[in-house]
Structures are given as C-alpha cells and as structure tokens.
Amino acid sequence: MKKQFLKRERINDRLARVYDYPLTIVEAPMGYGKTTAVREFLETKEIKSIWVTFQPENGSADYKWSKVCDEISKWDRDTGETLKQLGFPVDVPQMDQVLSVLNTVITDEPLFMVLDDYHLTDYEPLNRLIELIVTERIENFYLIIVTRNTGNLNSAELVAKGFCNWITQEVLKFTEVEVRDYCIMMMETISEKDLRKITEYAGGWITLTYMLLLGLEKGIPVGMNMTIDELISLTLFSVYDALTQKYLIKLSIMDRFTAEQAQFITGESLTADILRKIKKENSFIYFDEVNKTYQIHFVLLDFLRSKQNLLADEKKALYIRLGEWYLDKLNFPKAYACFYHAGEIRRILKHLDNPENICNELAEFEGSREMFKKTPIALLRQYPIAYLQSILIALIRGNEDTAIGCRRQLDQLEQFYNEQDGIDQSYRNRILAEVNIIKKFTIFNHIEESTVGNELILRLLNGEQSYILRRENEFTFGSPHLTYNYFREPGLYQQTAQLIIEKFPVYPKYTGGCGTGSEYLARAEYSLEIGNWAEAELNCKRAIYKARTKDQHSIVICANFVLMRLMILQGKITDVLTRLQELEKEIREVRNPIFNTTIDICKGYIYANLGQTEKIPYWLQVGDMNTADLFYEGVAFNYLVYGKAVTASRNFVKLEILAESFVEYFSIYHNQLGFIHNGIFNAIAKYNLYGIGEGIVALNKTLSEAHLDRIFMPFVENAPFIIEMLREINIRQPKDPFICKLLSVSEDYISSLENGELPRISLTLREKEVLQLTAEGLKREEIAKRLYIAPGTVKTHLQNVYKKLDVNGKNAAIKTAVKNGLLFAENEKE
C-alpha cells in the first residue's frame, strides 16, 4: 500500500493560524496524526522550522537543553552555542538571558520551533520558560508544541489571554467523510460494507484506519477481535523476512539514527539499501531530509521494543555498541545512558573515574541517580573519583538532610581508604584529599570547621591540583558579597573576615586558582562595612588585579561591587554607572548563568541606592523568585535586593510584610548582614506607617546588633529613609560615638546623592511611539506602516529602548515604562 495523504482543509485552516499566535498546541493521544499534520503543513507551505523531538528518557535538564540548542545551531550556530553556554535556565534571571538572546538574533524571516512529543519532558522550569517566551511575543518567532497532553503547561490560561492556538483531538480526528475519502484514496476497490465497518470501528483514529486498510489488503476482515499490537504484527512486521524483522528490532534501541549509525550498531553492511526499502514500504518510518536521520513512529517503535526480549544477549551488545558510538563522538552523557541500559555500570564508573573526563555535568545522565543509588558500595569505592562526583552533585542539588547523608558517605569512604592495605600511598593520599575537599560542602559557611582540613589536603596532594574542584568553579555561590556568606554570629564580623584572610588563600593552591584574591576582597568588604573607606578602596584594587590572574570572575564582581558602593558615597555617580556597564559587558561575555545572576543582583542593589527603581532588573523589582536556586542566587542576597527595591519604590505596606518573611531566608545560613538590612527595612516600614516612635524602636534594635561589629554601611545606604530617625536618636544619645559617626556619614551620603550627576531615563518621542504601539499589540510591520518607517528601524528603536530601560524584552520594557510614567497605564499588557 502506498503512503498517501489526504488534503484536509479543516486542519490546514487551523494550522494556518500559527502566524496569529506565538504558540500553537497540537494535542491528541497517540496515532491521531499530530506530527504528520504539522510536518506536512510546514513542508507544503515551505515554512522554515527548527524541529526538536523529545525522547522517553530521564536525562538531566542540561542534557535536554543541549539537544534543543543543537537543533537551533543548525539554523544559527552562534545563537545555539550562546544558549548552550548559558545552560538550562532554571530561574528568572537566566530565563531573561534566553529572552535577550532571542530578542536580539531573530531575523525578519518567520521562524518556527516545533517541540514534538513534549509530554515526554515534564519539567516545570521548561514550562515556565515557554510561557515566558510566548507572552513575550518575540517578533517572527513561533512555537508549535506537539503532545499527547499539556501536563503542567498552563495552556488554558494562555488560550484565554489570546497567546495560544489550541488544536485538540476533536479537530484532528477524521470525520466520517474524511475517513471514507481516505479509504478510497488508499484502496480504490474497497467495498461499501468495509467502508462502513472501518468508519465505525476506527472512530476517526487515522492510525487504526490505516492499520485496518493494511489488514484488508492482506485478507484480514475488518472488525476481528484484534489488539493494535496484533494488527501491527500482521500488517507491518510479519510481512518482512526473519532477518529484516530482527534488523528492525535492533534499530528500536534508538529513537532516531543516521544510516551510518545504524550500520555501526547492527553491523549490517547493507544497511543503506535495507533502510531505503523499508522507508519506501512503511509509512511508520520517517526520513528527515534536512538532518539525514531516520525516525520510527512510536506506534511501531513501542511494538518493536516489546519484541526486544527476542534478542536476548544481543540487546546488551547493541547498547554497548551504541554507547561506543557516542563515546567516539564525545557525547559522554548519551554514552553513559547506553552503557547503563546495557548494565555496564563498571564501564561508566571507570570512564568517570578518569580525571581527564571530569567536568561538572558529566556525572548527570539518564539513569545516573538510580545507578549511583543502586550500585553496591563496594563497587563505588573501587572508583572513588566517580563516586565523589556524584556526592558533590547531590550536595549542590540537595538540602540540609542531603548534606547529612553525604557527610556519612564521605566519612565511610575516608575510613575505607585509610584502612585498606595494599594501596599505592600516593593514590590513597589523592582519594583522601578529594574526600576532604568535598566534605567542605557539607558544612558550608562554617569557616573554622570547613577550613580545618586545608593543611591535611595540601599535604596529601603534595603540590598537585584537585581533580574535582578546579579554577572555573564558582567561588561566591552567586553572591556579590563574599563575607556576607560567612558572617553568621553577631559580634564576630571582624573574626569572620580575619578567618577568610588567613584561611582562604590556601584554596587556590589545590584548585588551580579558584578563589584567588579572596583575602583582599575580605579586607575590602569588611573595611567598607565598618567605614574604613581608604582600606576598602585599596584592597578592592588588589583583589581585582590578583583575581584576574586566574580568571576569578566572581571575585572581580564582588570587588567592583564594593568600589561602586564606595563611589556613591564619594559622589562619583557617573563613574559608578560607567564601571557597572563595563563590568556587565565583561561578565556577559563569559556566558555563565551564575555570574549573570550575580550581575543582576549587583545592578539591583546599586540602582536601588541611586533611587533608579526603573533600572532594577524586573525580577528583583517584583520579587519573582520562582524556581530560585538558593545556592546560586546569592545565598538569599537576592531577597535583600528585593527589599531594597521595594523600599526605593516606597511601598511601605509591602515592605513591612516582606520584612517578616525575609527572616526565613536569611535564617537558612544565618546571614547576619541580611538580618541587619532586614531590620532596617522593618524600621523604615514602621516609621512610614506608624510614626517616628515605632520606627526608632525598631531601628534601635538593629543598631544595637550592628554596633557589636561597628557596621555602618547598611544604614548609610538607607540614609534617605532613616535620616530623621537617626537625628532623633542622636539627640537622645549625643555622646554615642557610633551614632555620631553614623549620622555624619549618612548626611554626607545624602549630599552625594543630591549633588551627583544622576542621569534619568528618557526615551525619545519616536521610541515612546514605538513602545506604545508595541504595548497595544501591534507587530513590527504594523508599527512601521503606522509611523511610515522601515520595519528594521522599528527593531532598532526597540533595541534602544531595551538598552535604556535595562531589560531583556518587550514585556519587561512595557511594564518598566508604565511603572516609571513613560507610558500610559492602560497600555500595560498582562
């Protein structure tokens, strides 16, 4: 039976609406022709598309993101590589970066991205990213999701708000007339009786219709009491000889493959000829002309996989061959997944145990969690470097309970290698050193406890570098303030800073330079917070110079953050903004999502101090911390900046409530600077809501805590909001040197803000017109016609607006412009 397609205007009409919506969802159970309908429509209309098919696998989010980026790279290599280097966006600032890339590079030619079998990747951050992209309405960029179900994707709301064209099973299902037309097209000699039976029996399900027609052709009456598997066996499988059947079963270990790959895996020299023949005869095997890959439809694929038990020992050998294929292509995660299916646990561990193969993502692959959980401890101990990588990932991804379990594993591993006889001493020392390095993550921000083993590590490594922790590892966990992370107890700030100065310089000695410059940074931060400005400035410059020798970007960010805070105090506002822009440009080029988030946090803090609330990154203005990674969003420093943003916006009712909730976040790691800032937020809210008396009561409590460490800067930077309270407190305590100095510096700070040349955001008339029309929902070409300018000029104006407002897309631009009076409120789009 020839593969033919019935032209279905009803489906094509619905698919033609793809241009009217940023998202089209094609949702129906298996076998309703979803993928075929979309593929045929795009090919017929010659529509440019990126096609991503998700597979039934449990790989890491980064692995799945890599697949998406690989497909994008086939369209635009630079865009794909940029997105891959950013990594899968798990939080708001990282998602903003993705939007920024898409907003920048999308061309004037419409581009469609198809996410096929989306139901196989039920991952909440991906759903949120899609919703963000869709509501952004990126010009000439369209998403099509093909899925059996929408899962947690908020499709109903997207439809209600006009963002989504939803094509359901009822639309895809063949009507009685279409079934008849299709049957006659496929089999001209079909009887009226069989037509009626097929129409009734298939119920509009095109796959079953096709299978029944194949059965008729082979003498199988319609309506026999058969399962779909029995139909597939009789119509698609049994028609081939035994060798071809076995060949198809072998291919079913892959979801898609090239002819070269199929030949390597099966060992069949005539692969190319066999595949061409099968493709011609079997409509359930599709060939992608663009990527030169074959794909077996899931209806047939599921059947073939149910027959894999016929291969017995061959199945394991096939997975091993497939793993070797991916190893040769340096695709380690896929190789490990194949070896896992083959039961080759030892081979995975051996490869992971090789220091040359170590990088942060390698220990995560399809089945990795289950593998490390189920593998006998005796085997894991034979490959300690692999085992330690899995423990480190668990620590970073886990919580306090995870840390307790990991510490137990590390202690047991250390004891095992201490007690083992017959082990080369240098190898024993290496393992014991790596164990003690990973132990530090179980007692994060306890300096004395975490640094007690440094001398032991150095002695054990004997001048060599750690295999697992390296120069490129992030040192400040997303925080723009190093000592903030470790200052846990009131009255011990100086001691904390001194411990960092004394203990942290050892880290670069065994990590290839990770943390270089941290001792000068600690001096600078401590000096700034207690009001020793000259020492702060000098040590910042030392930290930057030293950190740059080992590419320690997190140290560079933190030191620049200190300098910018100090420059505001000195009235050098223009210099602050210039330094911030240069720092952002430098760090964006590194393409590290953690550093990008840290820059956002810095910007939020600085712009809040300057009173430029409109330039605070939007996620920090509104506190959009969904899916926030506490470890990599500044160890709750992001909440501190959120509080500053709300303070700067003068929403004191909201600030009072937030001050209550922030205690929970700062308590996780006992961040004392967080508590001090939060106490100031509470005092500001009380002062503005209930009067100066209640404000002073709250402020005095925080002042008493800060006085223990002589901390000035959090109060100084909030001077515009607390100056009246400070003056009243000074009147009551005129001889308190701490209060006297604090008041004096706070008044100087206010003068610096008032006298500094602070540029305000301003949009040109044309930029306002373009943004306003964008807010009204007009597309680029429509705006161009309305304003009698070229579409390219509209795009340029929008890019200038994004730059001026410091946002990554039009939704954030519209909201920021409305909030700051640059657009009318009624134009704000949800």
DASULQUI-V229937 format. One record per pair of residues at least 24 apart in sequence whose C-alpha atoms are under 7 Angstrom apart, sorted by the first residue. I is the first residue (numbers start at 1). J is the second residue. Records with the same first field share a line. If there is no record, write none. Layout:
I->J  J
//
This chain:
3->283
6->182
11->171  172
12->41
21->163  164  165
22->134  137  141  142  143  163  164
23->134  142  143  144  163  164  165
24->143  144  145  164  165  166
25->144  145  146  165  166  167
26->145  146  147  166  167  168
27->146  147  148  149  167  168  169
28->147  148  149  168  169
29->148
30->148
31->205  206  207
32->172  173  205  206  207
33->206
34->146
35->146
48->111  112
49->111  112  113
50->112  113  114
51->113  114  115
52->114  115  116
53->115  116  117
54->116  117  118  120  121
55->120  255
56->120
57->366
58->366  367
59->365  366
60->364  365  366
61->88
62->87  88
85->591  592
86->591  592  593
87->593
90->125  627
91->626  627  628
92->619  624  625
93->597
94->593  597
95->129
96->808
97->808
99->133  808  809
100->808  809
103->138  809
108->140
109->140
110->140  141
111->140  141  142
112->141  142  143
113->142  143  144
114->143  144  145
115->144  145  146
116->145  146  147
117->146  147
118->145  146  147
119->147  148  149  150  151
122->151
127->153
134->163
135->163
136->809  810  811
173->204  205
174->204  205  206
175->204
179->204
194->222
197->222
198->222
211->235
229->303
249->304  305  307  308
252->301  304  305
255->295  296
256->293  294  295
257->293  294  295
258->292  293  294
265->318  321  322
316->342
333->362  365
336->365
337->365  366  367
340->367
349->383  386
350->383
352->386
353->383  384  385  386
355->467
358->468
363->389  390
381->413
384->431
392->438
395->441
403->442
407->439  442
410->435  439
429->460  461
430->460  461
433->457  460  461
434->466
445->485  486
446->486
447->486
451->503
454->506
458->510
464->510
465->510  511  512
466->510  511
469->511
470->511  512  514
471->511  512  513  514
472->514
473->514
474->554
475->514  515  554
476->554
477->631  632  634  635
478->594  595  597  598  632  633  634
479->598  633  634  635  637
480->557  558  561  598  602  634
481->558
482->522
483->522  525
484->671  673
485->635  671
487->671  672
488->670  671  672
489->672
490->672  705  708
491->708  709
492->709
493->709
497->522  523  526
513->550
514->552
515->552
516->546  547  550  552
517->543  546  547  555
518->543  555
521->559
525->562
528->713
529->711  712  713
530->710  711  712  713
531->712  713
537->563
554->595
561->602
568->752
569->749  752
570->752
571->752  753  756
572->756
573->756  757  758
574->757  758
594->632
597->633
598->634
601->638  641
604->641
605->641  644
608->644  645  648
609->717
611->648
613->645  648  649
614->816  820
615->805  806
617->807
618->812
621->645  646
636->665  666
640->674
643->681
652->685  688
653->685
655->681  685
656->682  685
676->702  706
677->714
684->721  722
692->725
696->725
712->742
716->745  746  749
719->746  750
720->750
761->804
767->797  801
770->794
771->798
772->823
775->814  827  828  829
776->827
//
